[in-house]
């Protein structure tokens, strides 16, 4: 089994009020955002994951997993995790 595609999505959800997170003082949040990914392997097996990313992180991450991971064995978790940590 090999990974066929990994489409990435970027979701932005407006908040009803301004949120001031204590872990990043001085940076109010007016929306929440995250990037879900759907991994599709040959044979139709699918997997899902998501990561919180700000706009600059998302632009920097780009479509790197979608271009680099097709053809990889989806059960080789250590290799894929190492790749994503380095990316």
PDB file of N, CA, C and O in Angstrom:
ATOM      1  N   UNK A   1       0.853  -1.170   0.000  1.00  0.00           N
ATOM      2  CA  UNK A   1       0.000   0.000   0.000  1.00  0.00           C
ATOM      3  C   UNK A   1       0.902   1.236   0.000  1.00  0.00           C
ATOM      4  O   UNK A   1       1.901   1.286   0.717  1.00  0.00           O
ATOM      5  N   UNK A   2       0.539   2.226  -0.808  1.00  0.00           N
ATOM      6  CA  UNK A   2       1.294   3.468  -0.941  1.00  0.00           C
ATOM      7  C   UNK A   2       0.345   4.665  -0.878  1.00  0.00           C
ATOM      8  O   UNK A   2      -0.821   4.569  -1.262  1.00  0.00           O
ATOM      9  N   UNK A   3       0.859   5.785  -0.390  1.00  0.00           N
ATOM     10  CA  UNK A   3       0.071   7.018  -0.365  1.00  0.00           C
ATOM     11  C   UNK A   3      -0.090   7.508  -1.800  1.00  0.00           C
ATOM     12  O   UNK A   3       0.883   7.616  -2.546  1.00  0.00           O
ATOM     13  N   UNK A   4      -1.320   7.800  -2.171  1.00  0.00           N
ATOM     14  CA  UNK A   4      -1.594   8.285  -3.526  1.00  0.00           C
ATOM     15  C   UNK A   4      -1.650   9.821  -3.551  1.00  0.00           C
ATOM     16  O   UNK A   4      -0.999  10.448  -4.387  1.00  0.00           O
ATOM     17  N   UNK A   5      -2.420  10.425  -2.643  1.00  0.00           N
ATOM     18  CA  UNK A   5      -2.544  11.884  -2.601  1.00  0.00           C
ATOM     19  C   UNK A   5      -2.693  12.359  -1.162  1.00  0.00           C
ATOM     20  O   UNK A   5      -3.120  11.610  -0.284  1.00  0.00           O
ATOM     21  N   UNK A   6      -2.334  13.614  -0.943  1.00  0.00           N
ATOM     22  CA  UNK A   6      -2.548  14.258   0.354  1.00  0.00           C
ATOM     23  C   UNK A   6      -3.030  15.683   0.104  1.00  0.00           C
ATOM     24  O   UNK A   6      -2.231  16.620   0.108  1.00  0.00           O
ATOM     25  N   UNK A   7      -4.331  15.848  -0.113  1.00  0.00           N
ATOM     26  CA  UNK A   7      -4.825  17.219  -0.261  1.00  0.00           C
ATOM     27  C   UNK A   7      -4.840  17.931   1.093  1.00  0.00           C
ATOM     28  O   UNK A   7      -5.255  17.356   2.100  1.00  0.00           O
ATOM     29  N   UNK A   8      -4.386  19.179   1.108  1.00  0.00           N
ATOM     30  CA  UNK A   8      -4.404  20.017   2.307  1.00  0.00           C
ATOM     31  C   UNK A   8      -5.479  21.076   2.149  1.00  0.00           C
ATOM     32  O   UNK A   8      -5.737  21.549   1.043  1.00  0.00           O
ATOM     33  N   UNK A   9      -6.093  21.438   3.235  1.00  0.00           N
ATOM     34  CA  UNK A   9      -7.127  22.471   3.253  1.00  0.00           C
ATOM     35  C   UNK A   9      -6.738  23.471   4.323  1.00  0.00           C
ATOM     36  O   UNK A   9      -6.042  23.119   5.275  1.00  0.00           O
ATOM     37  N   UNK A  10      -7.171  24.696   4.183  1.00  0.00           N
ATOM     38  CA  UNK A  10      -6.939  25.691   5.235  1.00  0.00           C
ATOM     39  C   UNK A  10      -8.295  26.244   5.627  1.00  0.00           C
ATOM     40  O   UNK A  10      -9.030  26.766   4.789  1.00  0.00           O
ATOM     41  N   UNK A  11      -8.622  26.126   6.906  1.00  0.00           N
ATOM     42  CA  UNK A  11      -9.935  26.535   7.410  1.00  0.00           C
ATOM     43  C   UNK A  11      -9.752  27.713   8.358  1.00  0.00           C
ATOM     44  O   UNK A  11      -8.927  27.663   9.270  1.00  0.00           O
ATOM     45  N   UNK A  12     -10.523  28.767   8.139  1.00  0.00           N
ATOM     46  CA  UNK A  12     -10.524  29.936   9.010  1.00  0.00           C
ATOM     47  C   UNK A  12     -11.954  30.137   9.493  1.00  0.00           C
ATOM     48  O   UNK A  12     -12.881  30.260   8.692  1.00  0.00           O
ATOM     49  N   UNK A  13     -12.120  30.168  10.812  1.00  0.00           N
ATOM     50  CA  UNK A  13     -13.447  30.328  11.409  1.00  0.00           C
ATOM     51  C   UNK A  13     -13.457  31.629  12.211  1.00  0.00           C
ATOM     52  O   UNK A  13     -12.718  31.750  13.188  1.00  0.00           O
ATOM     53  N   UNK A  14     -14.284  32.607  11.814  1.00  0.00           N
ATOM     54  CA  UNK A  14     -14.350  33.855  12.581  1.00  0.00           C
ATOM     55  C   UNK A  14     -14.902  33.590  13.987  1.00  0.00           C
ATOM     56  O   UNK A  14     -15.823  32.792  14.164  1.00  0.00           O
ATOM     57  N   UNK A  15     -14.330  34.264  14.969  1.00  0.00           N
ATOM     58  CA  UNK A  15     -14.829  34.157  16.340  1.00  0.00           C
ATOM     59  C   UNK A  15     -15.895  35.213  16.584  1.00  0.00           C
ATOM     60  O   UNK A  15     -15.883  36.263  15.942  1.00  0.00           O
ATOM     61  N   UNK A  16     -16.803  34.951  17.493  1.00  0.00           N
ATOM     62  CA  UNK A  16     -17.861  35.908  17.827  1.00  0.00           C
ATOM     63  C   UNK A  16     -17.329  37.093  18.630  1.00  0.00           C
ATOM     64  O   UNK A  16     -17.975  38.139  18.700  1.00  0.00           O
ATOM     65  N   UNK A  17     -16.153  36.930  19.233  1.00  0.00           N
ATOM     66  CA  UNK A  17     -15.568  37.989  20.036  1.00  0.00           C
ATOM     67  C   UNK A  17     -14.041  37.872  19.955  1.00  0.00           C
ATOM     68  O   UNK A  17     -13.516  36.826  19.574  1.00  0.00           O
ATOM     69  N   UNK A  18     -13.350  38.926  20.307  1.00  0.00           N
ATOM     70  CA  UNK A  18     -11.885  38.903  20.306  1.00  0.00           C
ATOM     71  C   UNK A  18     -11.396  38.077  21.486  1.00  0.00           C
ATOM     72  O   UNK A  18     -11.860  38.243  22.614  1.00  0.00           O
ATOM     73  N   UNK A  19     -10.461  37.191  21.210  1.00  0.00           N
ATOM     74  CA  UNK A  19      -9.896  36.302  22.221  1.00  0.00           C
ATOM     75  C   UNK A  19      -8.435  36.694  22.439  1.00  0.00           C
ATOM     76  O   UNK A  19      -7.673  36.837  21.483  1.00  0.00           O
ATOM     77  N   UNK A  20      -8.057  36.864  23.695  1.00  0.00           N
ATOM     78  CA  UNK A  20      -6.696  37.253  24.045  1.00  0.00           C
ATOM     79  C   UNK A  20      -5.998  36.064  24.719  1.00  0.00           C
ATOM     80  O   UNK A  20      -6.054  35.940  25.943  1.00  0.00           O
ATOM     81  N   UNK A  21      -5.343  35.189  23.947  1.00  0.00           N
ATOM     82  CA  UNK A  21      -4.723  34.008  24.559  1.00  0.00           C
ATOM     83  C   UNK A  21      -3.563  34.380  25.476  1.00  0.00           C
ATOM     84  O   UNK A  21      -2.745  35.239  25.148  1.00  0.00           O
ATOM     85  N   UNK A  22      -3.504  33.720  26.628  1.00  0.00           N
ATOM     86  CA  UNK A  22      -2.454  34.011  27.602  1.00  0.00           C
ATOM     87  C   UNK A  22      -1.083  33.535  27.122  1.00  0.00           C
ATOM     88  O   UNK A  22      -0.063  34.049  27.579  1.00  0.00           O
ATOM     89  N   UNK A  23      -1.041  32.563  26.208  1.00  0.00           N
ATOM     90  CA  UNK A  23       0.239  32.015  25.761  1.00  0.00           C
ATOM     91  C   UNK A  23       0.906  32.867  24.680  1.00  0.00           C
ATOM     92  O   UNK A  23       2.070  32.634  24.354  1.00  0.00           O
ATOM     93  N   UNK A  24       0.199  33.843  24.120  1.00  0.00           N
ATOM     94  CA  UNK A  24       0.823  34.789  23.191  1.00  0.00           C
ATOM     95  C   UNK A  24       0.313  36.195  23.519  1.00  0.00           C
ATOM     96  O   UNK A  24      -0.497  36.750  22.775  1.00  0.00           O
ATOM     97  N   UNK A  25       0.780  36.768  24.622  1.00  0.00           N
ATOM     98  CA  UNK A  25       0.299  38.083  25.057  1.00  0.00           C
ATOM     99  C   UNK A  25       0.493  39.139  23.976  1.00  0.00           C
ATOM    100  O   UNK A  25       1.515  39.175  23.290  1.00  0.00           O
ATOM    101  N   UNK A  26      -0.508  39.991  23.843  1.00  0.00           N
ATOM    102  CA  UNK A  26      -0.422  41.082  22.884  1.00  0.00           C
ATOM    103  C   UNK A  26      -0.888  40.731  21.486  1.00  0.00           C
ATOM    104  O   UNK A  26      -0.851  41.578  20.593  1.00  0.00           O
ATOM    105  N   UNK A  27      -1.329  39.487  21.275  1.00  0.00           N
ATOM    106  CA  UNK A  27      -1.791  39.062  19.956  1.00  0.00           C
ATOM    107  C   UNK A  27      -3.241  38.584  20.042  1.00  0.00           C
ATOM    108  O   UNK A  27      -3.495  37.402  20.276  1.00  0.00           O
ATOM    109  N   UNK A  28      -4.181  39.494  19.855  1.00  0.00           N
ATOM    110  CA  UNK A  28      -5.592  39.096  19.924  1.00  0.00           C
ATOM    111  C   UNK A  28      -5.963  38.182  18.759  1.00  0.00           C
ATOM    112  O   UNK A  28      -5.417  38.300  17.662  1.00  0.00           O
ATOM    113  N   UNK A  29      -6.874  37.295  19.007  1.00  0.00           N
ATOM    114  CA  UNK A  29      -7.365  36.379  17.972  1.00  0.00           C
ATOM    115  C   UNK A  29      -8.796  36.785  17.610  1.00  0.00           C
ATOM    116  O   UNK A  29      -9.653  36.905  18.484  1.00  0.00           O
ATOM    117  N   UNK A  30      -9.041  36.991  16.339  1.00  0.00           N
ATOM    118  CA  UNK A  30     -10.389  37.303  15.877  1.00  0.00           C
ATOM    119  C   UNK A  30     -10.959  36.141  15.067  1.00  0.00           C
ATOM    120  O   UNK A  30     -12.119  36.169  14.655  1.00  0.00           O
ATOM    121  N   UNK A  31     -10.127  35.117  14.843  1.00  0.00           N
ATOM    122  CA  UNK A  31     -10.579  33.920  14.147  1.00  0.00           C
ATOM    123  C   UNK A  31      -9.718  32.735  14.597  1.00  0.00           C
ATOM    124  O   UNK A  31      -8.631  32.920  15.144  1.00  0.00           O
ATOM    125  N   UNK A  32     -10.196  31.568  14.371  1.00  0.00           N
ATOM    126  CA  UNK A  32      -9.436  30.354  14.633  1.00  0.00           C
ATOM    127  C   UNK A  32      -9.113  29.741  13.284  1.00  0.00           C
ATOM    128  O   UNK A  32      -9.912  29.835  12.353  1.00  0.00           O
ATOM    129  N   UNK A  33      -7.954  29.115  13.168  1.00  0.00           N
ATOM    130  CA  UNK A  33      -7.588  28.531  11.881  1.00  0.00           C
ATOM    131  C   UNK A  33      -6.803  27.247  12.094  1.00  0.00           C
ATOM    132  O   UNK A  33      -6.071  27.095  13.071  1.00  0.00           O
ATOM    133  N   UNK A  34      -6.975  26.345  11.168  1.00  0.00           N
ATOM    134  CA  UNK A  34      -6.259  25.083  11.218  1.00  0.00           C
ATOM    135  C   UNK A  34      -6.167  24.511   9.811  1.00  0.00           C
ATOM    136  O   UNK A  34      -6.873  24.948   8.903  1.00  0.00           O
ATOM    137  N   UNK A  35      -5.293  23.534   9.641  1.00  0.00           N
ATOM    138  CA  UNK A  35      -5.077  22.919   8.339  1.00  0.00           C
ATOM    139  C   UNK A  35      -5.313  21.418   8.444  1.00  0.00           C
ATOM    140  O   UNK A  35      -4.446  20.683   8.916  1.00  0.00           O
ATOM    141  N   UNK A  36      -6.476  20.965   8.008  1.00  0.00           N
ATOM    142  CA  UNK A  36      -6.699  19.524   7.962  1.00  0.00           C
ATOM    143  C   UNK A  36      -6.102  18.930   6.682  1.00  0.00           C
ATOM    144  O   UNK A  36      -6.041  19.586   5.642  1.00  0.00           O
ATOM    145  N   UNK A  37      -5.675  17.699   6.786  1.00  0.00           N
ATOM    146  CA  UNK A  37      -5.124  16.975   5.641  1.00  0.00           C
ATOM    147  C   UNK A  37      -5.857  15.640   5.527  1.00  0.00           C
ATOM    148  O   UNK A  37      -6.228  15.026   6.528  1.00  0.00           O
ATOM    149  N   UNK A  38      -6.050  15.220   4.313  1.00  0.00           N
ATOM    150  CA  UNK A  38      -6.671  13.922   4.043  1.00  0.00           C
ATOM    151  C   UNK A  38      -5.669  13.105   3.247  1.00  0.00           C
ATOM    152  O   UNK A  38      -5.279  13.493   2.145  1.00  0.00           O
ATOM    153  N   UNK A  39      -5.257  11.982   3.798  1.00  0.00           N
ATOM    154  CA  UNK A  39      -4.313  11.106   3.121  1.00  0.00           C
ATOM    155  C   UNK A  39      -5.092   9.971   2.470  1.00  0.00           C
ATOM    156  O   UNK A  39      -5.879   9.290   3.128  1.00  0.00           O
ATOM    157  N   UNK A  40      -4.870   9.774   1.183  1.00  0.00           N
ATOM    158  CA  UNK A  40      -5.558   8.719   0.442  1.00  0.00           C
ATOM    159  C   UNK A  40      -4.506   7.762  -0.109  1.00  0.00           C
ATOM    160  O   UNK A  40      -3.614   8.160  -0.858  1.00  0.00           O
ATOM    161  N   UNK A  41      -4.627   6.498   0.276  1.00  0.00           N
ATOM    162  CA  UNK A  41      -3.696   5.484  -0.216  1.00  0.00           C
ATOM    163  C   UNK A  41      -4.344   4.727  -1.366  1.00  0.00           C
ATOM    164  O   UNK A  41      -5.567   4.701  -1.506  1.00  0.00           O
ATOM    165  N   UNK A  42      -3.496   4.110  -2.188  1.00  0.00           N
ATOM    166  CA  UNK A  42      -4.064   3.275  -3.242  1.00  0.00           C
ATOM    167  C   UNK A  42      -4.894   2.186  -2.567  1.00  0.00           C
ATOM    168  O   UNK A  42      -4.550   1.727  -1.478  1.00  0.00           O
ATOM    169  N   UNK A  43      -5.943   1.789  -3.184  1.00  0.00           N
ATOM    170  CA  UNK A  43      -6.859   0.839  -2.568  1.00  0.00           C
ATOM    171  C   UNK A  43      -7.982   1.525  -1.809  1.00  0.00           C
ATOM    172  O   UNK A  43      -8.872   0.854  -1.287  1.00  0.00           O
ATOM    173  N   UNK A  44      -7.956   2.885  -1.735  1.00  0.00           N
ATOM    174  CA  UNK A  44      -9.067   3.622  -1.134  1.00  0.00           C
ATOM    175  C   UNK A  44      -8.977   3.855   0.359  1.00  0.00           C
ATOM    176  O   UNK A  44      -9.903   4.429   0.932  1.00  0.00           O
ATOM    177  N   UNK A  45      -7.906   3.440   1.018  1.00  0.00           N
ATOM    178  CA  UNK A  45      -7.767   3.676   2.457  1.00  0.00           C
ATOM    179  C   UNK A  45      -7.503   5.163   2.680  1.00  0.00           C
ATOM    180  O   UNK A  45      -6.656   5.754   2.010  1.00  0.00           O
ATOM    181  N   UNK A  46      -8.239   5.775   3.634  1.00  0.00           N
ATOM    182  CA  UNK A  46      -8.087   7.199   3.914  1.00  0.00           C
ATOM    183  C   UNK A  46      -7.702   7.425   5.365  1.00  0.00           C
ATOM    184  O   UNK A  46      -8.067   6.644   6.244  1.00  0.00           O
ATOM    185  N   UNK A  47      -6.965   8.495   5.609  1.00  0.00           N
ATOM    186  CA  UNK A  47      -6.624   8.917   6.956  1.00  0.00           C
ATOM    187  C   UNK A  47      -6.750  10.422   7.053  1.00  0.00           C
ATOM    188  O   UNK A  47      -6.645  11.125   6.047  1.00  0.00           O
ATOM    189  N   UNK A  48      -6.972  10.916   8.245  1.00  0.00           N
ATOM    190  CA  UNK A  48      -7.180  12.344   8.451  1.00  0.00           C
ATOM    191  C   UNK A  48      -6.299  12.843   9.591  1.00  0.00           C
ATOM    192  O   UNK A  48      -6.056  12.120  10.557  1.00  0.00           O
ATOM    193  N   UNK A  49      -5.827  14.070   9.475  1.00  0.00           N
ATOM    194  CA  UNK A  49      -5.058  14.717  10.526  1.00  0.00           C
ATOM    195  C   UNK A  49      -5.271  16.219  10.399  1.00  0.00           C
ATOM    196  O   UNK A  49      -5.733  16.700   9.364  1.00  0.00           O
ATOM    197  N   UNK A  50      -4.938  16.951  11.441  1.00  0.00           N
ATOM    198  CA  UNK A  50      -5.053  18.406  11.389  1.00  0.00           C
ATOM    199  C   UNK A  50      -3.972  19.015  12.245  1.00  0.00           C
ATOM    200  O   UNK A  50      -3.484  18.404  13.196  1.00  0.00           O
ATOM    201  N   UNK A  51      -3.607  20.227  11.891  1.00  0.00           N
ATOM    202  CA  UNK A  51      -2.608  20.967  12.646  1.00  0.00           C
ATOM    203  C   UNK A  51      -3.037  22.422  12.700  1.00  0.00           C
ATOM    204  O   UNK A  51      -3.518  22.978  11.713  1.00  0.00           O
ATOM    205  N   UNK A  52      -2.859  23.023  13.849  1.00  0.00           N
ATOM    206  CA  UNK A  52      -3.116  24.446  13.972  1.00  0.00           C
ATOM    207  C   UNK A  52      -1.968  25.190  13.313  1.00  0.00           C
ATOM    208  O   UNK A  52      -0.802  24.947  13.624  1.00  0.00           O
ATOM    209  N   UNK A  53      -2.298  26.093  12.406  1.00  0.00           N
ATOM    210  CA  UNK A  53      -1.279  26.897  11.735  1.00  0.00           C
ATOM    211  C   UNK A  53      -1.788  28.314  11.576  1.00  0.00           C
ATOM    212  O   UNK A  53      -2.960  28.536  11.274  1.00  0.00           O
ATOM    213  N   UNK A  54      -0.897  29.272  11.781  1.00  0.00           N
ATOM    214  CA  UNK A  54      -1.232  30.653  11.468  1.00  0.00           C
ATOM    215  C   UNK A  54      -1.012  30.861   9.976  1.00  0.00           C
ATOM    216  O   UNK A  54      -0.484  29.979   9.298  1.00  0.00           O
ATOM    217  N   UNK A  55      -1.403  31.993   9.470  1.00  0.00           N
ATOM    218  CA  UNK A  55      -1.228  32.282   8.050  1.00  0.00           C
ATOM    219  C   UNK A  55       0.206  32.121   7.569  1.00  0.00           C
ATOM    220  O   UNK A  55       0.437  31.437   6.572  1.00  0.00           O
ATOM    221  N   UNK A  56       1.198  32.741   8.260  1.00  0.00           N
ATOM    222  CA  UNK A  56       2.586  32.591   7.807  1.00  0.00           C
ATOM    223  C   UNK A  56       3.073  31.139   7.855  1.00  0.00           C
ATOM    224  O   UNK A  56       3.805  30.701   6.967  1.00  0.00           O
ATOM    225  N   UNK A  57       2.669  30.391   8.892  1.00  0.00           N
ATOM    226  CA  UNK A  57       3.062  28.976   8.959  1.00  0.00           C
ATOM    227  C   UNK A  57       2.482  28.215   7.780  1.00  0.00           C
ATOM    228  O   UNK A  57       3.163  27.396   7.163  1.00  0.00           O
ATOM    229  N   UNK A  58       1.235  28.484   7.472  1.00  0.00           N
ATOM    230  CA  UNK A  58       0.562  27.773   6.381  1.00  0.00           C
ATOM    231  C   UNK A  58       1.245  28.090   5.050  1.00  0.00           C
ATOM    232  O   UNK A  58       1.458  27.193   4.234  1.00  0.00           O
ATOM    233  N   UNK A  59       1.584  29.346   4.832  1.00  0.00           N
ATOM    234  CA  UNK A  59       2.260  29.707   3.585  1.00  0.00           C
ATOM    235  C   UNK A  59       3.627  29.039   3.503  1.00  0.00           C
ATOM    236  O   UNK A  59       4.036  28.587   2.433  1.00  0.00           O
ATOM    237  N   UNK A  60       4.337  28.976   4.635  1.00  0.00           N
ATOM    238  CA  UNK A  60       5.644  28.344   4.644  1.00  0.00           C
ATOM    239  C   UNK A  60       5.575  26.837   4.432  1.00  0.00           C
ATOM    240  O   UNK A  60       6.447  26.249   3.792  1.00  0.00           O
ATOM    241  N   UNK A  61       4.536  26.223   4.971  1.00  0.00           N
ATOM    242  CA  UNK A  61       4.354  24.774   4.841  1.00  0.00           C
ATOM    243  C   UNK A  61       3.947  24.419   3.418  1.00  0.00           C
ATOM    244  O   UNK A  61       4.336  23.380   2.884  1.00  0.00           O
ATOM    245  N   UNK A  62       3.161  25.297   2.820  1.00  0.00           N
ATOM    246  CA  UNK A  62       2.737  25.103   1.435  1.00  0.00           C
ATOM    247  C   UNK A  62       2.118  23.748   1.192  1.00  0.00           C
ATOM    248  O   UNK A  62       1.383  23.233   2.034  1.00  0.00           O
ATOM    249  N   UNK A  63       2.409  23.179   0.059  1.00  0.00           N
ATOM    250  CA  UNK A  63       1.862  21.866  -0.273  1.00  0.00           C
ATOM    251  C   UNK A  63       2.953  20.797  -0.200  1.00  0.00           C
ATOM    252  O   UNK A  63       2.885  19.781  -0.892  1.00  0.00           O
ATOM    253  N   UNK A  64       3.964  21.036   0.648  1.00  0.00           N
ATOM    254  CA  UNK A  64       5.100  20.131   0.752  1.00  0.00           C
ATOM    255  C   UNK A  64       4.701  18.673   1.003  1.00  0.00           C
ATOM    256  O   UNK A  64       5.190  17.799   0.287  1.00  0.00           O
ATOM    257  N   UNK A  65       3.833  18.361   1.989  1.00  0.00           N
ATOM    258  CA  UNK A  65       3.464  16.959   2.170  1.00  0.00           C
ATOM    259  C   UNK A  65       2.771  16.369   0.944  1.00  0.00           C
ATOM    260  O   UNK A  65       2.998  15.211   0.595  1.00  0.00           O
ATOM    261  N   UNK A  66       1.930  17.164   0.296  1.00  0.00           N
ATOM    262  CA  UNK A  66       1.210  16.683  -0.878  1.00  0.00           C
ATOM    263  C   UNK A  66       2.112  16.375  -2.056  1.00  0.00           C
ATOM    264  O   UNK A  66       1.777  15.543  -2.899  1.00  0.00           O
ATOM    265  N   UNK A  67       3.266  17.047  -2.119  1.00  0.00           N
ATOM    266  CA  UNK A  67       4.220  16.788  -3.202  1.00  0.00           C
ATOM    267  C   UNK A  67       5.245  15.733  -2.824  1.00  0.00           C
ATOM    268  O   UNK A  67       5.766  15.045  -3.702  1.00  0.00           O
ATOM    269  N   UNK A  68       5.548  15.586  -1.530  1.00  0.00           N
ATOM    270  CA  UNK A  68       6.662  14.746  -1.110  1.00  0.00           C
ATOM    271  C   UNK A  68       6.284  13.358  -0.615  1.00  0.00           C
ATOM    272  O   UNK A  68       7.095  12.437  -0.708  1.00  0.00           O
ATOM    273  N   UNK A  69       5.086  13.184  -0.095  1.00  0.00           N
ATOM    274  CA  UNK A  69       4.741  11.909   0.522  1.00  0.00           C
ATOM    275  C   UNK A  69       4.044  10.893  -0.380  1.00  0.00           C
ATOM    276  O   UNK A  69       4.052   9.711  -0.039  1.00  0.00           O
ATOM    277  N   UNK A  70       3.441  11.275  -1.511  1.00  0.00           N
ATOM    278  CA  UNK A  70       2.880  10.238  -2.379  1.00  0.00           C
ATOM    279  C   UNK A  70       3.946   9.211  -2.768  1.00  0.00           C
ATOM    280  O   UNK A  70       5.072   9.556  -3.128  1.00  0.00           O
ATOM    281  N   UNK A  71       3.558   7.966  -2.685  1.00  0.00           N
ATOM    282  CA  UNK A  71       4.471   6.864  -2.952  1.00  0.00           C
ATOM    283  C   UNK A  71       5.040   6.265  -1.681  1.00  0.00           C
ATOM    284  O   UNK A  71       5.581   5.160  -1.711  1.00  0.00           O
ATOM    285  N   UNK A  72       4.928   6.983  -0.545  1.00  0.00           N
ATOM    286  CA  UNK A  72       5.432   6.472   0.726  1.00  0.00           C
ATOM    287  C   UNK A  72       4.476   5.423   1.290  1.00  0.00           C
ATOM    288  O   UNK A  72       3.286   5.412   0.977  1.00  0.00           O
ATOM    289  N   UNK A  73       5.013   4.563   2.110  1.00  0.00           N
ATOM    290  CA  UNK A  73       4.207   3.552   2.794  1.00  0.00           C
ATOM    291  C   UNK A  73       3.521   4.222   3.986  1.00  0.00           C
ATOM    292  O   UNK A  73       4.211   4.707   4.882  1.00  0.00           O
ATOM    293  N   UNK A  74       2.181   4.265   4.027  1.00  0.00           N
ATOM    294  CA  UNK A  74       1.489   4.975   5.105  1.00  0.00           C
ATOM    295  C   UNK A  74       1.653   4.303   6.467  1.00  0.00           C
ATOM    296  O   UNK A  74       1.336   4.910   7.491  1.00  0.00           O
ATOM    297  N   UNK A  75       2.141   3.070   6.499  1.00  0.00           N
ATOM    298  CA  UNK A  75       2.349   2.415   7.792  1.00  0.00           C
ATOM    299  C   UNK A  75       3.752   2.673   8.347  1.00  0.00           C
ATOM    300  O   UNK A  75       4.058   2.250   9.462  1.00  0.00           O
ATOM    301  N   UNK A  76       4.606   3.360   7.584  1.00  0.00           N
ATOM    302  CA  UNK A  76       5.951   3.694   8.053  1.00  0.00           C
ATOM    303  C   UNK A  76       5.883   5.017   8.824  1.00  0.00           C
ATOM    304  O   UNK A  76       6.379   6.049   8.372  1.00  0.00           O
ATOM    305  N   UNK A  77       5.262   4.951   9.983  1.00  0.00           N
ATOM    306  CA  UNK A  77       4.969   6.144  10.780  1.00  0.00           C
ATOM    307  C   UNK A  77       6.249   6.895  11.154  1.00  0.00           C
ATOM    308  O   UNK A  77       6.279   8.124  11.083  1.00  0.00           O
ATOM    309  N   UNK A  78       7.298   6.186  11.547  1.00  0.00           N
ATOM    310  CA  UNK A  78       8.538   6.849  11.960  1.00  0.00           C
ATOM    311  C   UNK A  78       9.119   7.691  10.830  1.00  0.00           C
ATOM    312  O   UNK A  78       9.550   8.820  11.067  1.00  0.00           O
ATOM    313  N   UNK A  79       9.140   7.165   9.606  1.00  0.00           N
ATOM    314  CA  UNK A  79       9.680   7.909   8.462  1.00  0.00           C
ATOM    315  C   UNK A  79       8.842   9.137   8.156  1.00  0.00           C
ATOM    316  O   UNK A  79       9.378  10.222   7.930  1.00  0.00           O
ATOM    317  N   UNK A  80       7.528   8.965   8.149  1.00  0.00           N
ATOM    318  CA  UNK A  80       6.639  10.082   7.829  1.00  0.00           C
ATOM    319  C   UNK A  80       6.717  11.145   8.917  1.00  0.00           C
ATOM    320  O   UNK A  80       6.774  12.336   8.610  1.00  0.00           O
ATOM    321  N   UNK A  81       6.720  10.732  10.189  1.00  0.00           N
ATOM    322  CA  UNK A  81       6.815  11.693  11.286  1.00  0.00           C
ATOM    323  C   UNK A  81       8.139  12.454  11.221  1.00  0.00           C
ATOM    324  O   UNK A  81       8.166  13.666  11.434  1.00  0.00           O
ATOM    325  N   UNK A  82       9.226  11.759  10.931  1.00  0.00           N
ATOM    326  CA  UNK A  82      10.522  12.416  10.808  1.00  0.00           C
ATOM    327  C   UNK A  82      10.506  13.448   9.678  1.00  0.00           C
ATOM    328  O   UNK A  82      11.022  14.555   9.838  1.00  0.00           O
ATOM    329  N   UNK A  83       9.919  13.087   8.548  1.00  0.00           N
ATOM    330  CA  UNK A  83       9.820  14.014   7.419  1.00  0.00           C
ATOM    331  C   UNK A  83       9.026  15.266   7.815  1.00  0.00           C
ATOM    332  O   UNK A  83       9.449  16.386   7.529  1.00  0.00           O
ATOM    333  N   UNK A  84       7.874  15.074   8.475  1.00  0.00           N
ATOM    334  CA  UNK A  84       7.028  16.210   8.835  1.00  0.00           C
ATOM    335  C   UNK A  84       7.710  17.092   9.872  1.00  0.00           C
ATOM    336  O   UNK A  84       7.569  18.314   9.821  1.00  0.00           O
ATOM    337  N   UNK A  85       8.442  16.504  10.807  1.00  0.00           N
ATOM    338  CA  UNK A  85       9.159  17.313  11.790  1.00  0.00           C
ATOM    339  C   UNK A  85      10.236  18.155  11.128  1.00  0.00           C
ATOM    340  O   UNK A  85      10.446  19.307  11.508  1.00  0.00           O
ATOM    341  N   UNK A  86      10.921  17.588  10.139  1.00  0.00           N
ATOM    342  CA  UNK A  86      11.960  18.338   9.441  1.00  0.00           C
ATOM    343  C   UNK A  86      11.373  19.406   8.530  1.00  0.00           C
ATOM    344  O   UNK A  86      11.970  20.467   8.347  1.00  0.00           O
ATOM    345  N   UNK A  87      10.218  19.134   7.966  1.00  0.00           N
ATOM    346  CA  UNK A  87       9.570  20.103   7.077  1.00  0.00           C
ATOM    347  C   UNK A  87       9.137  21.309   7.862  1.00  0.00           C
ATOM    348  O   UNK A  87       8.570  22.243   7.295  1.00  0.00           O
TER     349      UNK A  87
END
